[in-house]
Amino acid sequence: MTHLRHEQGLWSLDTVHKLLGKLSNDLGRMKSQPSDPRPAFDFFLTAYHMCYWVARADEKERGALKADPLIQIAGHIATRAKHFTSDAKCWEQLVSMENRGVGPRTRTPQGILTALRVILREPYSDLFGENDVTAIAIAQQLLGWWTNRFNQHG
């Protein structure tokens, strides 16, 4: 087998604009499957790592992107997702990630399956006006944040 050329990216995901489209698609999957962690995993890993793809050659710009509180929340979720933990001191944005609510009479060990939720620490909870936020609400804000950034900076 002869290889004709060295491809960039992952198959057809070879520009940051295509990755923005992937984020939109992942959010659609999250909305259609609000209790499934798989589309959320895909979304938050991509949303955080956009910093690396957007500012590939500019460490200062990448640092500025990663300093945004919304991107820090995405980074904390992504780190928990890919490492199963986030115990480094820099990951302080979340208290927990939940997918169960209170049972019909009291809090039960099983609880009732809910949409994926994120319990945020202050001051990060100020971004949403509460500390218990759905993953979808965070994802919508992140998609808007990245879309606005691309619209302003091309």
URMO-V69316 format. One record per residue. RES is the residue in one letter. PHI is phi in degrees with one decimal (NA if undefined). PSI is psi in radians with two decimals (NA if undefined). NEAR is the number of other ideal C-beta (glycine too) atoms within 12 Angstrom. Layout:
# URMO-V69316
<<RES,PHI,PSI,NEAR> <RES,PHI,PSI,NEAR>>
This chain:
# URMO-V69316
<<M,NA,2.29,3> <T,-103.2,2.30,4> <H,-93.1,2.18,6> <L,-82.3,-0.55,6> <R,-160.6,2.84,6> <H,-91.2,2.07,7> <E,-82.8,2.63,11> <Q,-100.3,2.63,14> <G,77.0,-2.81,16> <L,-115.1,1.77,14> <W,52.1,-2.02,9> <S,-92.2,0.01,13> <L,-86.9,1.38,23> <D,-122.9,0.17,16> <T,-141.2,2.76,18> <V,-66.2,-0.52,28> <H,-67.3,-0.63,23> <K,-69.5,-0.59,21> <L,-68.9,-0.57,32> <L,-62.7,-0.72,29> <G,-62.4,-0.65,22> <K,-62.4,-0.73,31> <L,-58.0,-0.77,39> <S,-61.6,-0.76,27> <N,-63.5,-0.76,21> <D,-61.8,-0.69,34> <L,-63.0,-0.72,34> <G,-59.9,-0.70,20> <R,-65.3,-0.69,24> <M,-61.2,-0.75,34> <K,-65.6,-0.62,24> <S,-81.4,-0.28,15> <Q,-137.5,1.16,23> <P,-64.3,-0.30,24> <S,-105.4,0.07,24> <D,-92.6,2.11,21> <P,-73.5,-0.29,27> <R,-64.6,-0.86,19> <P,-66.2,-0.55,30> <A,-66.5,-0.72,38> <F,-55.6,-0.89,28> <D,-59.1,-0.80,31> <F,-62.4,-0.94,41> <F,-70.5,-0.58,41> <L,-62.7,-0.77,31> <T,-67.3,-0.80,40> <A,-58.7,-0.73,47> <Y,-72.1,-0.79,40> <H,-74.8,-0.11,33> <M,-56.3,-0.55,40> <C,-56.0,-0.71,33> <Y,-73.4,-0.60,24> <W,-80.0,-0.65,31> <V,-69.9,-0.77,29> <A,-111.3,0.80,22> <R,-51.2,-0.78,17> <A,-104.2,0.05,10> <D,-124.4,1.67,15> <E,-62.7,-0.62,13> <K,-65.5,-0.79,11> <E,-63.8,-0.73,19> <R,-60.7,-0.74,22> <G,-62.4,-0.69,15> <A,-65.7,-0.72,16> <L,-63.2,-0.78,32> <K,-71.0,-0.25,27> <A,-81.4,-0.25,16> <D,-67.2,2.32,27> <P,-56.8,-0.65,26> <L,-67.1,-0.69,36> <I,-68.7,-0.60,34> <Q,-64.0,-0.69,33> <I,-62.9,-0.79,42> <A,-60.2,-0.71,42> <G,-63.7,-0.69,38> <H,-65.8,-0.79,37> <I,-62.8,-0.80,41> <A,-61.9,-0.72,35> <T,-66.0,-0.76,27> <R,-61.1,-0.68,29> <A,-66.8,-0.81,31> <K,-85.6,-0.37,19> <H,-112.9,-0.03,15> <F,65.8,0.10,11> <T,-160.0,2.90,13> <S,-150.3,1.11,27> <D,-91.9,0.06,13> <A,-69.2,2.57,13> <K,-59.1,-0.47,8> <C,-71.8,-0.32,13> <W,-98.1,1.47,25> <E,-118.2,0.07,20> <Q,-72.8,-0.54,38> <L,-108.8,2.57,34> <V,-88.4,-0.85,22> <S,-163.1,3.00,20> <M,-124.3,2.25,33> <E,-124.2,2.72,26> <N,-142.2,0.28,23> <R,-133.2,2.48,19> <G,-111.6,-3.07,20> <V,-65.8,2.46,16> <G,-70.7,3.12,14> <P,-62.4,-0.55,10> <R,-114.1,-0.50,8> <T,-164.2,3.00,11> <R,-68.6,2.12,13> <T,-108.7,2.80,13> <P,-57.1,-0.64,9> <Q,-84.3,-0.68,14> <G,63.4,-2.98,18> <I,-110.7,2.26,18> <L,-58.8,2.29,19> <T,-126.5,3.06,21> <A,-60.6,2.64,29> <L,-60.1,2.35,35> <R,-127.9,2.72,31> <V,-128.1,2.25,39> <I,-99.1,2.01,26> <L,-97.8,2.59,34> <R,-84.5,2.78,22> <E,-74.5,2.55,17> <P,-88.5,0.05,15> <Y,-64.4,-0.54,31> <S,-65.5,-0.37,22> <D,-62.2,-0.45,16> <L,-62.7,-0.41,28> <F,-120.5,-0.08,28> <G,77.3,0.11,14> <E,-162.0,2.87,17> <N,-95.1,-0.35,22> <D,-101.6,1.83,25> <V,-126.5,2.48,34> <T,-72.0,2.62,28> <A,-60.1,-0.59,46> <I,-64.2,-0.73,31> <A,-62.7,-0.71,29> <I,-66.4,-0.76,44> <A,-62.0,-0.70,42> <Q,-61.8,-0.75,26> <Q,-64.1,-0.73,31> <L,-64.8,-0.76,45> <L,-61.5,-0.75,33> <G,-62.3,-0.70,21> <W,-61.7,-0.86,30> <W,-67.2,-0.69,38> <T,-61.7,-0.80,23> <N,-61.1,-0.71,15> <R,-62.3,-0.77,27> <F,-66.9,-0.65,23> <N,-66.7,-0.59,12> <Q,-82.1,-0.58,9> <H,-112.9,-0.05,16> <G,74.2,NA,8>>
